[in-house]
């Protein structure tokens, strides 16, 4: 006898993020972070929506990643390990230098800082603070590296380099530079720069704060009611830019990509299933197979003892995130004789149906029809010793059903019908 199994899966998944949040954030950078006290601005915009940012920083003027690697204050603050996020902001020009220089003087130190962060606490997320091109390009390096001669050229190189640092270190990006770019194009009357055409004005720092709000809290920045000393109109335009560029496309910046993920797949061999969950070593697993048994390994093998309707749930937790993936499993076995026939010639119509279903047996004789619900429960049996040509299913509720058609010589056919 050959055994055929039907497995119906309907999957649901969600990640829970609390409404009111408390996040601990360490800022490592230089004057781009320090001017207008960006950490304090972020705390204030978060407080206006009922959230708390507990922060610390080390931001000496002109500092590079290379400098921070040798700065004991930076090392001590990272080593505390009690951070949800550590923000890394490189010196404003270095990531826009020619690739060879960036490969030597930026990327290795970004990796070292990220490693120190993960060593202190593997649950801490590194955030690369994407900065912006200077208002009219970098005049001091224009001759030696023409791409930075204009704002757009310098900004595009910075965007590329910060994305690369995030990609190669499995970190996230706070795309402040991308938000600035959008504001410059869409709201050109907003002055983002201070007089030196490099450092941020209050509006520029406020744009950074709104960007970090969406990045760290993953909430819509248009909810923010704290406008600092900006006009409501300007603040609203900045918040809408942060919403569009960040909140509406979080995964573009890897935000949430490394959270707990409970989605799973499975392979079936008869009554035995191999389930495959995340292999992330930080993830804790809990499987409920729906038959009274559970497991806590990443990729369990489970054998069901009988036919039935099983609700499989996979719950995972990783650091401060959790996720659940659930599947309805309908295991219906159909025994078929080794003798084969062309099952495709058997059809039913109309499908969907409002009650009367016609069977076109394609030369076979249908002796018996058993109707199953999606949960594998037998709901109706229709028998005719001659041959069934039509069946009346008017009493069934709307939804999907499976018709097990019993043919001559022990053959069976399975058809799905939708009742309207």
N, C-alpha and C positions, 0 to 999 in steps of 0.2 A: 504494500500500500504506500502511496506517496502522500505526504502531508503538506498542505498549503496553509499558510497563516496570514491573516489580515490584521494589520496593526494601524489603527487610526490615531493620529496624534494632533491634538490641538494645544498649542504652546502659548503660555503667558509668562511674561517676565517683567520685573520692575526693580528699580533701585530706589531705596528710600533715602531721602534727604530731608532732615528735619526743617520745620518752618523757621524756628529761631536757632541760630547757631553761634558757637563760640570757637574761634580759630586763633591759634598761636602762630605768629608770623615773624620770621627774622629777615631783615633786609640787609644784604651785603652789597655795597656799591660805592658810589661817590657822590659828587655834588648834584648830579641829575636826580638822585633820590632825596638828597638833603634839602635842596632848595624848596621853599614853601612847605617843608616838612611833610612829604608824601605819606609816610606811615600814619601821621596824625590825621591827615585828610581822609585816608582810607578808614580809619577808626570812626571818624565823624559821620561819613556817609553810611557806614554799616550801622552805627547806632541809630540813625534816623529810621531804619527799617526793623529795629528790634534785635539786631545782631551785635556781637562783640568781637572786636579784633584786639587781641593782646599782642603787643609788638615790642621788638627791640631792634637795634640797628647798629651797624658800623659802616660809616660812609665818609671816609676822609677824602678831601678834594683831589681829583685827578687819579684816584686809585684804579688799578687794573686787577684782573684776576690773579695775575702773577704776584702782584703786591700783596693781595689778601692771603695767598698761600703762605707767605712769610710774616704775616701779621698775627701776633699772639692773641690780640683781642678778638679778631675774627675766629681764630681756631678755638678759643675758649667758648665763645658764644655758640658755635656749631656743635661743640662737644657736649653741651648741655643736653642735647637730644630730645628736648621736650617740645619740639616744633611740629606743627602740622605742615607748614610750608617754610622753605628757605628760598628767598628771592635773590637771584644773582644778576647784577647789572655791571657789565663791563665798561671800561673807559669809552667815551662816546665815539672815538675815532677808530680804535684798534680793530673792531670787527669789520670795518670797511676797507682795510688795507688789502693789498694784493694777496692772493690766496696763499702763497708760500709763507708770507709773514704771519698770516692768521694760523696756518698750520703749526707754526713754531711758537708763537707768542700768545695765542688765545685758546685754541682747542685743547691742548694738553692740560692747561690750568683749569679750564671749565670741567674737564673730566676729573681732575684731582679734587676739586671742590665738591663735585657731585658725589664722589666716592666717600669723602669725609662725612658728608651729610647722611649717606646711606649707612655708613659704619656706625654712626652715633645713634641712628634710629631708622631701621629699614622701612618704617611706615611714614617717614617724612617725605613729602614730595618736593622736588626741586622745581623752581619756577624761573625760567629765563626771561628777564625783563627786556623785551625788544624795544630799543630806543629808536630815535628818528634821525632823519637826515637834517643837516644844518639848513637854515632858512634859504640860503643861496648857494649851497654846496660847500665843500671843504676847500677853501682857497689855498690853505697851506700845503695841501697834498695834490692839488689839481694837476700840476705839471708832471709829477712823478706817477700819478695814477688817474688818468682822465675820467674814468667812470664816476669819480666823486666830485666832478666839477660842478654838477647841478644838484639841486635838492632831490629830484626824482632819481638820479643816478645813485647818489649816496644812500638814499632811503631804500632803494631796491636791493642794494648789496647788503645792507644791515638786515633787512627782512630775511634774505636768503641765509645769512650766516647764523642768525638766531634760531631759525627753523632747523638748520643743520645741527646745532648744539643740542636742541631738544630731541631731535630724532635719534642721534647717536648715543644719548644718555638716558633714553626712555623717560624724558622729563616733559613738562608742559611749558607752554609759552603764554606770557601775558603780553598780547600784541599791541602795546601802547603805540608803537610807530605806525602800525596799520590803521589804528583809530585816528591818529593825527593826520595821516594821509587823506583819509576820507573827509575829515573836517576841513582840511585845507581846500579840497576840491568842491565840497558841498556848501560849506559855510565860510567863505573866504574873508568875511569881516571879523571873524573871531581870531584874535591875535594869540597864538600859542607860544610865541617866543618872548623872551626878555630882550633887553636892548642889545645884548651881545650876539643875537641871532643864533644862539646855541642852546642856552639853558631855558627851562620852561618858565613862562609867565604863570600867574595863578590859574588862568584858564587851561594852560598846558598841563599843570600838575593835577588840576581837577579832572581833566580827561584821563590822566594816568590812574587817578583814584577810582574813577568809574570803571575803567578797564579791569583793574585789580578786583574790584567788587564782583564783577561778573565772573572773573577767573577763579577766585578763591571761594566765594559763597555760591556761585552758580545761580544767581538770582538776577531777575530783570532789573537793570539799573534805572529804568524809568520809574521804579518804585521809590527811589531815593528822594527824600524831601529836604536834605541839607544841601544848600546851594553855595556855601561859603560866602564870599562877598561878591559873587557874580549876579548879574540880573537873572531873573527867572527864565527869560527867553533864551539867553545864552546857555544857562545850565541845562535847560530842557533839550536844546540842540545837541549838546555834548552827550547827555544821557542817551538820547536816541541813537547817536552814532555808536556808542559802546554797545547798545542792545543789538544793533544790526550786525556789527562786525564781530562781536564776541558771543553774547548770550544766544543769539539765533544760530550760531554755528560752532558750538563748543568743541566738537571733535576735530574741527580744522586745526585746533591748537593743542590737541591731545588732552583736552580737559575732560576728565572722566574715563579716558581710555584705559587707565590702569586700575580702575576700581574693581571690586569683586564682580565677577561675571559668572552667573550660574548656568548659562546656556549649555546644553549638552546634546550629544548625539548618541546613537546606539546602533549596534549590529545585532541581528537576530539569527539564531540557529535553533529552530524548533521552539521549545519552551525556554531556552536559555538566551539571555540578553547580556551583551557587553556594553556597559555605559561608559561614555568618555566625557569627563569634566575638565576643568582647568588644571594645568600642570604647574601653575604658579605656586611656589613653595610657601608663600605667605598665606595662601588660601586654606581655610578650614572647611571641610565638606560634611554635609549630613544628607544622606539619601533615605527617602521613605518610598519603598517599592509598592505600597498600596495593598500589600497582602499581610501586613502585620510584622514585616521584617524591615530592618534598617541597616545602614552601613556608613562608615565615615572615611573611606578611602577615596582617592581621586577618581579611579576608573574601575568600579566594581563589576563583578560578574554575578548575575543573579538568575536563578532558575525558578520559574513558576511551577507549582505543583498541579495546577488544574486550569481549565479554561475559565475566563472571567473578564471582568471589567476592572482595570487597575489604574489608580491615580498615582502616578509617579511624581514625586517632588524632589528637587535638588536645591538645598539651601546652602549658601556659602557666605562666609564672612572674611573680610580682609581689612585689617586695621580698623578704620572707623566706618567702613562701608559694608553693606550686605546686599544680597540679591537672591531672588527665588525664581526658578524656572520649573514649570509644572506641565505635565503632559497627561492627557487622558489616553490610556492604552486599552484598546478593545481587542482582545485576543480571541479570534474566532477560527476554529480549525475546520477544515473541510477535507474529508477523505475521498480520494479519487482512485478508481481502478487504474492499473497500469495501462489499460487500453486507452489510447488517445483518440480524440476527435477534434474537429474544428469548432471550438467553442465560440468563435467570433460570428458564426452564422446564426447564433441564437441572439435575439434582441427583444426588447420590451419598449412599448410606446403607449401613449405619450409619456414623455419624461422631461420635465416635471408633469405630474398628474394631479387631477382633482378628485380621483376616486377609482374609476375603472381603468385597469391596466391590461392591455392586450399583449399576449406572448406570441412571438413569431419563433417557433422552435427550430426552424431551418431543417425540417425533416426528422427531427427527434420527437419523441413523445414525452411530455411533461406530466408525470404521475402525481407529483406532490410539490407544493410550494410552502416553505417555512419562512416566515417573516421575522426578522430580527431588528431590534432597535439599535441605535449606535452604541449602546452600552452592552451589547451582546445578549440581551434578554429576548427570549422567544415571545413574540406577541400574537402570532396567529399561525395556524396551520390549515392549508387548503388541500384536499385530496380528491382526485378523480381517477378512477381505474382506466378510463379511456384515454383522454388527453385534455389537459387544461389549455384553453385558448384565451380566456379572460379571467381575471380575478377582481373582486370587489374589495377595495381598501378604503371605502368612504369613512369608516369609523375611526381611522387612524388620525392622530393629530398631525399638524403640519411638521415637516422636518425630513431628515434623511433616514432611510431604512435599507436593509439588505435582504434580497430575495434569494433563498437557497432553492434552486430548481432541481428536483430529483428526476433523473431521466431513466431510460431503460438501461439494463445491464449494470446497474450500480453507479452510473456516471452522475456527476453533479455539475451545476453551473452556478456562479455567484453573480448577481446583478445588483447595482445600486439604483434606488429610485428615490426621487424627491417628491414628497407630498405637499401640495400647496393648501 
